[in-house]
Amino acid sequence: MYRALYRKYRPGKFSDVTGQEHITETLRRQIETDRLSHAYLFVGTRGTGKTTCAKILSRAVNCEKPEDGNPCNKCTACVGIENGSILDVLELDAASNNSVDNVRALRDEAIYSPAAVRKRVYIVDEVHMLSTAAFNALLKILEEPPEHILFILATTELHKVPETIQSRCQKYSFRRLSSESIISRLSSIASSEGLKPDDEALEKLASLADGSMRDAVSLLDQCASDKPIDLHYVEDTLGLAGQQKLVQMAEVVIDRDIGTALKILDELYSGGKDMAALLSELTALMRDILIYKLTPETVLLSSGIASSDLAKLSKNFSSEKLLLSLEIMKDALFGLSRAGNPKLAVEMCLIKIIMGATAPDGQLSTKPEPPQRKTPPAETEAPKRKTPSVEPEKTPPAPEPSPQKTGTDITEIILKEITEPSVRALLSDSTKVSIKEDNGKLIVTASEPFTASMIEAEYIDTLKEAANKALGKTLHVNIETGPIEIKSNGRSKLESLSAFGVVDFE
């Protein structure tokens, strides 16, 4: 029966574990000097070696002929623990055995001496999933453990483990594995399996693994082939967009070409590319462009894009635009799992990014300033008094009343002072909101009660500040609900957004 590569090549000794020497050397010395603790807590992200080290430790403490702190993996104890025939070493999954009854049963069994080996070992994986009552039950035996008991707790979320449990364990933090360590291990496994991946393929697999050796070996297993394994083969097998397509998408963002961007996305979707993976790759590219722009000599790049491409793209993006794009993509990634149509979600994400694109020189797009309000002559200069002896006094002309700005005019002026995209998008929709000034008040009429309550709860302060700044006076804002008169001005909604500085049209 075929065994997955990550199981087949799981390390059998501490010396075989990659990238965690600060932990394996300490455990090996403790076994050599017989200074073992009664409880260990292994902390780290997935695939970094927590369960592997727990299994090795369980064999090493019971090995009949340990070798420099490592298990021999040949004696009866080591073989029995490995194949599961010795029941004194038990591995539990706290995610499915998280009740207080499960821990009580474990506690009742723990008082009995082991039948076949020296130490009864309990490996509790994902221990943070235990309930509060279960943790309290576990705490009692951790406080006063029998000499023949060894607990090894593993977790990916340390903050969910009570301090009372942590304080009674020796805690070891497992690091994320470096790309160099992963590539070295993958190369060794590929050589043993007769696989022929090239350097670019190995680098891509290491990048996708995100510090997890198990994920990296699983990806190599997925890409296993009798033919040479290159970068293009890895991208096709794993459903990735590929570096060329990613760079092309970044270029159309710079060119503000929505049509081409959607066309590329449709081609990738038709080709079976995963939308979540595509958005993750594009996010990594935007992140690398930002990092490269801020620190060109950095080694923190992760997307695998050539430095020459990053240098070219970074010249056409401002830091502000990159930060805005990353925020938009982060929100899209967060909601993608709940989206009924992932393709639509990614399309909307691309459109938002492109509509907020920067000009080719890397500076934010500038729009014409709103027309300055003309101050009536009577407000700036008093009428000159005439001397009766020279000429009969004339009655000065009455000052012209200040024109009331309503509808689209006042909306455009106020929106010039608002920078938040969500507020601008809502207030610019003439089918939902209308704004007018009336006797020192700013009347905001919403077509629906929900829209009115949203403006009053979240946007009223922003709206009041923008109106006071744009009109040069303090206004009281009234939020109302009622019918809205929609006046057609021959412009589409996107053209209206152009007037507010959201997007340019040639």
Number of C-alpha atoms within 10 A of each C-alpha: 3 5 8 12 18 19 11 10 15 13 17 19 22 23 15 14 19 18 19 20 14 12 18 23 13 12 21 22 15 15 19 16 9 11 10 16 16 20 21 20 24 25 21 18 18 18 21 24 26 24 20 17 22 24 21 23 25 25 29 27 25 22 24 18 16 19 14 14 25 25 26 19 22 13 15 15 23 25 16 18 22 17 8 13 11 18 15 21 23 15 17 17 15 23 15 11 17 21 18 18 13 16 21 15 10 17 17 10 13 20 15 12 16 18 11 15 23 17 19 26 28 21 23 23 21 22 26 22 20 24 16 15 14 19 21 17 19 18 17 12 19 20 13 9 17 15 12 16 22 24 21 26 27 25 23 18 14 18 10 12 18 14 10 13 18 17 10 16 19 15 16 17 17 21 17 18 21 16 23 13 15 26 22 14 18 22 19 12 19 19 12 10 12 11 20 17 24 13 14 15 21 25 20 20 26 28 20 17 20 19 21 22 27 20 19 26 26 17 21 25 17 14 21 19 14 9 10 11 20 17 19 14 16 23 18 15 14 15 18 22 24 17 19 10 15 21 19 14 20 19 16 17 23 19 17 23 15 17 11 15 21 18 11 16 22 15 11 19 16 9 12 13 20 17 24 19 15 20 21 17 21 22 22 18 23 26 19 23 29 24 20 20 20 12 11 15 11 11 9 10 20 18 21 15 18 11 15 9 12 20 14 12 20 22 13 20 25 21 19 14 22 23 14 16 21 20 14 17 22 16 11 20 22 11 12 19 11 9 14 9 11 17 17 13 17 22 17 14 19 22 18 19 23 22 19 20 27 25 18 15 11 18 15 16 15 10 14 9 9 15 7 9 11 8 10 13 12 14 9 8 8 9 12 8 10 12 9 9 7 7 8 9 11 10 9 11 8 9 10 11 8 10 9 11 15 15 16 17 13 19 21 21 21 24 22 20 19 18 13 11 11 10 17 22 13 15 22 21 13 21 15 20 26 25 24 17 17 12 9 11 13 22 19 22 21 25 18 15 13 11 18 20 16 12 21 17 10 11 17 18 13 15 23 17 15 19 25 16 14 20 15 10 9 14 18 13 18 13 16 19 17 15 14 15 13 12 10 8 8 8 9 10 12 14 15 19 20 15 19 24 21 21 20 19 9 2
